[in-house]
């Protein structure tokens, strides 16, 4: 068996340049954990961008970046700031991202961005082809690289190629509005197996292929004439044991070692005894429904005034894509909304919303997950949503209530959560009340079922499942060819 090549927009590395020296450390995101066993297999490699523009890395440090990345099994793709602007902030995040999340009004169709998208996909393809040998397996990730499977297939027809889409695939009626819809579908169909988080995304993709390219679809297989391409759903999991064990460790920690956030939480619980905590954690993105969540929380305080001074919303938002105008506007809107609700309801001892606009260290995340009574996760669209799964995994005493939007892919697996329509304020507000008053036995019953499911289908299992299916797909293809 050949090696595995993983390709994603970003490498699982953190590169810091300071005073003419650099530090390269692994970044431990969910994807990197899931793919660890494949990445560390034989001479497997990971290809992607470093996160820094070419111009940001001093010329004399470039060989060092290559060398350090290589020592961690990674090969960097060099992107200029113009490419980042047009390919990443442009076509990826102003065309594909909003369109695939049903934000038609935010979707830009810009021919220059499309050109950059094609060129940069070719750049990734060149980097892959240079390393690729027959018998290798390639796994491409996400919406920034939709053209990559076909570009690789063109040069290396015999290799095994898998593709996983981490965001929703929209319905045909939405997808068909894209001027470059055929090229995108043909790009994806260069793969042998296409993975989606849910069955619905898979069906949307297959229907688009059928309606736009007129290929026959047989259940989950596309007949391209010379090749069969399969599509299937693989709901991505989390590193369940890591979250579970960290929560257990956190609980057994002596009080003196608790973090600042924990001390603050304890203090506030002390000054207003019995205050319930609701958490909300996301990247600051318009798909996550953050503004509506704040409005719903304000409406909740109005509709159920007995909860004033007795509940607090802790809201973490990680800065994201700050170069894109919609994200800047959203930041402004959220700042104002938080100010308005706090201004309206706060008392001397109580601020209804604590808002943090930054990324939190892992320990603080665990603090928050374990200290809160309710997690309020209300995206208007979300491919999966791992925060919902992380929250459930950290509830070691099985209490806590998850309120989850039915528009998140995760809702398919977490049906024991309180599922809400993120556009239905009344339903969100009443679910918050129900969650705050839910008897402990009911919380435990619901969480235990979800925990069992999440433990079984962890991120490692997800990656293995995809790879096994990918290898079977090509095995079938090769066997048929020789019959
Ligand atoms: P994202 O849109 O980034 O991912 P999500 O799945 O929720 O969304 O993952 C976010 C990750 O960031 C979580 O692991 C969470 O712990 C972490 N995080 C969030 N806020 C944080 C904060 N303030 N500080 C530190 N960490 C924070 C995309 C898709 C999703 C899909 C994933 C994986 O949009 O739908 O679930 O990919 O496929």
Boltz pocket constraint, residues with backbone or C-beta under 6 A from the ligand:
constraints:
  - pocket:
      binder: B
      contacts: [[A, 30], [A, 166], [A, 167], [A, 236], [A, 281], [A, 282], [A, 283], [A, 316], [A, 317], [A, 318], [A, 356], [A, 358], [A, 359], [A, 360], [A, 361], [A, 365], [A, 382], [A, 383], [A, 384], [A, 385], [A, 386], [A, 387], [A, 390]]
      max_distance: 6.0
